[in-house]
Amino acid sequence: MEDSRLGIDLLVPLFCQGAKETLEQCTGREVNCSNTILSIPKISIRPDMGGFVELFGDYNGLAVMNFSNDVALAIYKDYMTTMGIPAADLVKNATSVEVADTIGELINQVMGKTQQLIEIEYDLSAQRGQPKALNLNHAISLTPQLAQGTLDMANTLLDNRRIVFQMDQMRFYMELAMERMRFVSLDPD
């Protein structure tokens, strides 16, 4: 039976769950996902810090997470102290390489958890590239490569979504670009 919703809209709750569970475990803070998901015209990696990773396999797309310096530094500090690193040994500047590397590693963990949830729910699997986080002064729009080649915009439709997260009073964002797909179950139930 075919679900009338787009595939991206079926996967977004799993991306929310994967990010929430991973970040709560790694930081010890409560993380909430907005009840409203935004349909956006394109995805971008944005200042102050953004990280991205490509997904390819049974489903294809690009995931981006964007953070202000304050959020990136808070996540870095909480993650490191949760692992037992003394607060005195931590960097104090959000633009340091250590913060970007930590955010990249957390994005990797978020994507791993999300891929696991998608495989359990839909029996679909994808590989991912190595996430990379960057300090930025300006936004950069991104378009995923799909189907092992350059994206043919005339023949490939993309769906884009923005998910808003909140940790304490701080907000951060995930943006997804995925090839247009619908899920058709072969299970008669």
Summary of the structure (lengths in Angstrom):
residues: 189
radius of gyration: 16.8
end to end distance: 8.6
largest distance: 58.2
contacts: 587
relative contact order: 0.29
helix: 34%
strand: 31%
